[in-house]
Amino acid sequence: MTTLQEKDQKYLWHPYTQHKTAAIPIAISRGEGALLWDENNKEYIDAIASWWVNPFGHSNKFIADAIYKQLTTLEHVLFGGFTHEPAIQVAEKLMQILPENQKKIFFSDNGSTAVEVAIKVALQYFYNKGETRKTIIAFEDAFHGDTFAAMAASGISFYTQAFQGMFIDVVRIPVPVKGQEQASFDALEQLIKNHNCAGFIFEPLVLGAAGMVMYEPEALNELMSICKKNNILTIADEVMTGFGKTGKTFACDYLNVEPDMMCLSKALTGGTIPMAITTFTQELFDGFYSDDINKALFHGHTFTANPTGCAAALASIELLQTDAMQQNIERINQSHLKFESEIKKHPRVTTTRVLGVIFALEIQSENEESYYGTMRNKLYNFFIKNGVIMRPVGNIIYILPPYIMTNAQLVKVYEVITKALEIV
Ligand SMILES: *Cc1c(COP(=O)(O)O)cnc(C)c1O
C-alpha cells in the first residue's frame, strides 16, 4: 500500500463500495486526453469517460481557460434574487439545441437532483391544478440516481433494496427492447387505467446503468404518445445520453414526440464541475405561475447556477458543436460498428449493440450474473491489469469513450476486450 492508499483507507468512504471486500482504490495523479496515470506512473485508457462525464478529454485546456476566466471574474453569487450572464448564456445556448418545446431551465448540481426536480415538478404540477395524481411510471431496469425520488424511480434493487417501502408511488413497465414492444405498450395502457399517473420517466433509447440496454425510437414515440393522450407528463432523463453520446446531441433528437421535461448533467460541463439542469415546457412553468406563493416551486440548492459551472458548460457545448468533435463522434461510431461485425462471431458473445459512441456486448454465461458478481470482477481486474478502465455490468462489457480517443487507443481497448473473452 502506498501512503496515499493508506490515508485513503483511513479516512475515505467510496461510492458503491463494500470496503471489506473491495480492492484498495488506485490513486490517479494526472490525466490528459483519454489517458490517466496513477501515482506510479502506470498509464490507463479511460474507456468509459470517467462514468460518462468526460467527452473532450481530461485536463482540457479550452474548458480550463473558460473556468479560470470565470473564477477570476465572478466565481459564485446566490441565485435567489440575483442572476448573471453565464446562466443566461447557458439558457440561450440550450434553447438553440434542445427540442423546440423546451422553454425554461432550472439548475442543480448532479443527475439525481435533476431527476428529483423533474419528479417534484410533475407531482406539484397536478397538485397546483387540484388533481390527485401521485404515481410515477418508470422502466423495470431504470437507473435515475441515488436521492430518494430518483431511487424510487430506479429499478435496480442493488441500489434501492434497503429503502423499499419508503418511496413515492412508482409503477413499472418493461423496456420495449426489440420484439417486446407490444408488451411494454400494453403494460403502460393497463397501468394508466389502474393508477392516477402524473409522469413517465425514462432513459431515452439507452439504459446506461442497466448495461447499455437499447431500444428503438419508434417504441419510445409510441410510449410517449400514449402518455400524451392521457395527459401524463413525459420526463426524458438524458443525464447519460445527452451531449452527443448517441450520435445526436440528445437521444430525444431521434424522436418525433417531444418530452415535457429533460434532465441533463454528466457531460454538461465536459466532466469538470458538478452541475445539472432540468428543462421544461412553458406549460409546466405556467402551472406554477400564480399570485399564490404556495404554487411556487420551493426547491433550490445553495450552488444553483454556479457561474463557474455555467462557464464550463458553455465551453463544453462550444467544443461539442465544432466540426472536429462531430467528426470524432462519427469516427468512433464507425470504428465500433467495424469491431462489432467481427466480435459478434466470437462463440462467447451472445449479443452486441452500438449507438453513437456507445458499444456493448454480452458474454454467454451459465448463471444469472449479478451486478457486481464473479465474472464482472474477473473482467474488471483483467482490464485494470491491462491498463484499460472499464466497469462491466454483470456479464455485459461496454465502452463509452471520450470523443477524442485516438484510433490507436480504440484498437487497444478492442484488443483487451477480445483477450478478456478468453479468460471468462
Ligand atoms: C448517472 C445518472 C443519474 C444520476 O446522476 P448523478 O450525477 O450520479 O447523481 C441519473 N440518471 C441517469 C440516466 C444516469 O446515468
The ligand as an SDF file (V2000), in Angstrom:
LIG
                    3D

 15 15  0  0  0  0  0  0  0  0999 V2000
  -25.7510    8.8800  -13.6200 C   0  0  0  0  0  0  0  0  0  0  0  0
  -27.1880    9.0030  -13.8700 C   0  0  0  0  0  0  0  0  0  0  0  0
  -28.0330    9.6760  -12.9710 C   0  0  0  0  0  0  0  0  0  0  0  0
  -27.5490   10.2040  -11.6500 C   0  0  0  0  0  0  0  0  0  0  0  0
  -26.5940   11.2060  -11.8070 O   0  0  0  0  0  0  0  0  0  0  0  0
  -25.6270   11.5690  -10.5780 P   0  0  0  0  0  0  0  0  0  0  0  0
  -24.8760   12.7600  -11.0540 O   0  0  0  0  0  0  0  0  0  0  0  0
  -24.7580   10.3710  -10.3780 O   0  0  0  0  0  0  0  0  0  0  0  0
  -26.4850   11.8540   -9.4020 O   0  0  0  0  0  0  0  0  0  0  0  0
  -29.3640    9.8250  -13.3110 C   0  0  0  0  0  0  0  0  0  0  0  0
  -29.8390    9.3360  -14.4640 N   0  0  0  0  0  0  0  0  0  0  0  0
  -29.0690    8.6800  -15.3440 C   0  0  0  0  0  0  0  0  0  0  0  0
  -29.6670    8.1740  -16.6080 C   0  0  0  0  0  0  0  0  0  0  0  0
  -27.7180    8.4750  -15.0730 C   0  0  0  0  0  0  0  0  0  0  0  0
  -26.9610    7.8040  -15.9370 O   0  0  0  0  0  0  0  0  0  0  0  0
  1  2  1  0
  2  3  1  0
  2 14  2  0
  3  4  1  0
  3 10  2  0
  4  5  1  0
  5  6  1  0
  6  7  2  0
  6  8  1  0
  6  9  1  0
 10 11  1  0
 11 12  2  0
 12 13  1  0
 12 14  1  0
 14 15  1  0
M  END
$$$$
